[in-house]
């Protein structure tokens, strides 16, 4: 559905300034909800494009969905967007699909079963040295000039998946982010051998009453502690401002 309407004329607007949405987001959200809830009628539902229902907190299994992650790229006709679906059980993602049809990439993962890209197994890299780590970003701040920039799709989930197949060594956010942006990609990355956490190094959990986390760090295991240490002061300062 998303690929068929990509680069065509469709309604688009901003939910709030800087947060674009389009009618394709809503149509895919409705289709996914109908099909996924038919698979597991007892599951809860958490999606970027559906009003949150606290009833999900009473469910042991919850679908966590972003119908189009990277809407900005989708609207601009760029390929850096994906459909993100995770099944969360007791706070942990256990099943994930990340489908990026404009890039010809379909990622899958299940707890204990590894991660695949287009059916082939993927593994994160083994980088142990923080300087020189590859980061999918447009520009690095001066304090991080010892890192290396690589391609940056708009979708944060796709950037996380780049660590899973050794196209990047490190992906970081230093802001409050939503569970639907990262649930599927976090499982894909961890099943590929990457280390995932929030900006302070704490484990990521899902289906929380406030479905957000402050920041995210996905990296090769050998540089994760160094990344959290490098970012610690910045993360604490930004988090304090947010409160």
Residue pairs with C-beta under 8 A, 6 or more apart in sequence:
1 24
1 27
1 28
1 31
2 24
2 28
2 67
2 68
2 74
2 81
2 83
2 101
3 101
3 102
5 24
6 74
6 77
6 102
7 77
10 22
10 23
10 24
11 22
11 23
12 20
12 21
12 22
12 23
12 75
13 20
13 21
13 22
14 20
14 21
15 21
20 71
20 72
20 75
21 49
21 71
22 68
22 71
22 74
22 75
24 67
24 68
24 74
25 48
25 49
25 67
25 68
25 71
26 49
26 67
28 67
28 68
28 83
29 47
29 48
29 49
29 50
29 65
29 67
32 47
32 63
32 65
32 67
32 83
32 85
33 45
33 47
33 50
33 63
33 65
36 43
36 45
36 63
36 65
36 85
37 43
37 45
37 63
40 61
40 63
40 87
42 59
42 61
43 59
43 61
43 62
43 63
43 87
44 53
44 55
44 56
44 57
44 58
44 59
44 61
44 62
44 63
44 207
45 53
45 56
45 62
45 63
45 65
46 52
46 56
46 62
46 63
46 64
46 65
46 88
46 179
46 180
46 207
46 211
47 63
47 64
47 65
47 66
47 67
47 180
48 65
48 66
48 67
48 178
48 180
48 181
49 67
52 211
54 209
56 62
56 207
57 207
57 209
59 207
60 89
60 90
61 87
61 88
61 89
62 87
62 88
62 89
62 206
62 207
63 85
63 86
63 87
63 88
64 85
64 86
64 87
64 88
64 93
64 179
64 180
64 183
64 184
64 206
64 207
64 211
65 84
65 85
65 86
65 180
66 83
66 84
66 157
66 180
66 181
67 83
68 74
68 81
68 82
68 83
69 81
69 82
69 83
69 84
69 155
69 156
69 157
69 158
69 180
69 181
70 80
70 81
70 82
70 153
70 154
70 155
70 156
70 157
70 158
71 81
71 154
72 154
73 79
73 80
73 81
73 153
73 154
73 155
74 81
78 154
79 100
79 102
79 103
79 153
80 100
80 102
80 103
80 152
80 153
80 154
80 155
80 158
81 100
81 102
81 153
81 154
81 155
81 158
82 98
82 99
82 100
82 103
82 105
82 155
82 157
82 158
83 97
83 98
83 99
83 100
84 97
84 98
84 155
84 157
84 180
84 181
84 183
84 184
84 185
85 96
85 97
85 98
85 99
85 184
86 93
86 95
86 96
86 97
86 183
86 184
86 187
86 206
87 93
87 94
87 95
87 96
88 94
88 183
88 206
88 207
91 205
91 206
91 207
91 208
92 111
92 205
92 206
93 111
93 183
93 184
93 186
93 187
93 206
94 110
94 111
94 187
95 109
95 110
95 111
95 187
96 107
96 108
96 109
96 110
96 183
96 184
96 185
96 187
96 188
97 106
97 107
97 108
97 184
98 105
98 106
98 107
98 108
98 157
98 158
98 161
98 184
98 185
98 188
99 105
99 106
99 107
100 106
100 107
100 153
100 155
100 158
103 153
103 158
104 118
105 117
105 118
105 158
105 161
106 117
106 118
106 119
107 115
107 116
107 117
107 122
107 161
107 164
107 184
107 185
107 188
108 115
108 116
108 188
109 115
109 116
109 184
109 187
109 188
109 191
109 192
110 187
110 191
111 187
111 191
112 191
113 191
114 121
114 191
114 192
115 121
115 122
115 164
115 187
115 188
115 189
115 191
115 192
116 122
117 161
117 164
117 165
122 164
122 165
122 166
122 192
123 164
123 165
123 166
123 192
123 193
124 163
124 164
124 165
124 166
124 189
124 192
124 193
124 194
124 220
124 221
125 163
125 166
125 169
125 220
126 220
126 222
127 133
127 169
127 220
127 222
127 223
128 220
128 222
128 223
129 222
129 223
130 146
130 147
130 223
130 226
130 227
130 230
131 146
131 147
132 146
132 147
132 148
133 147
133 148
133 169
133 170
133 219
133 220
133 223
133 227
134 147
134 148
134 149
134 150
134 167
134 168
134 169
134 170
135 144
135 147
135 148
135 149
135 150
135 168
135 169
135 170
135 171
135 172
136 149
136 150
136 151
136 152
136 153
136 159
136 162
136 167
136 168
136 171
137 149
137 152
138 149
138 152
139 149
140 147
140 149
144 230
147 170
150 162
150 167
150 168
151 162
151 167
152 159
153 159
156 171
156 173
156 177
156 181
156 182
156 185
156 216
157 181
157 182
157 184
157 185
158 185
159 168
159 171
160 171
160 182
160 185
160 186
160 188
160 189
160 196
160 216
160 218
161 185
161 188
161 189
162 168
162 171
163 169
163 170
163 171
163 189
163 192
163 194
163 218
163 219
163 220
164 185
164 188
164 189
164 191
164 192
164 194
165 192
169 219
169 220
169 223
170 217
170 218
170 219
170 220
170 223
170 227
171 216
171 217
171 218
171 219
172 199
172 215
172 216
172 217
172 218
172 227
172 231
173 199
173 215
173 216
174 199
174 215
174 231
174 234
174 235
174 238
175 214
175 215
175 238
175 242
176 212
176 213
176 214
176 215
176 242
177 212
177 213
177 214
177 215
177 216
178 211
178 212
179 206
179 207
179 208
179 211
179 212
179 213
180 211
182 204
182 213
182 216
183 206
185 218
186 196
186 204
186 216
186 218
189 196
189 218
190 196
193 221
194 218
194 219
194 220
194 221
195 217
195 218
195 219
195 220
195 221
195 224
196 203
196 204
196 216
196 217
196 218
197 203
197 204
197 216
197 217
197 224
197 228
198 204
198 213
198 214
198 215
198 216
198 217
199 214
199 215
199 216
199 217
199 228
199 231
199 235
199 239
200 214
200 215
200 228
200 232
200 235
200 236
201 217
201 224
201 225
201 228
204 213
204 216
214 235
214 239
214 242
215 231
215 235
215 238
215 239
217 224
217 227
217 228
217 231
219 227
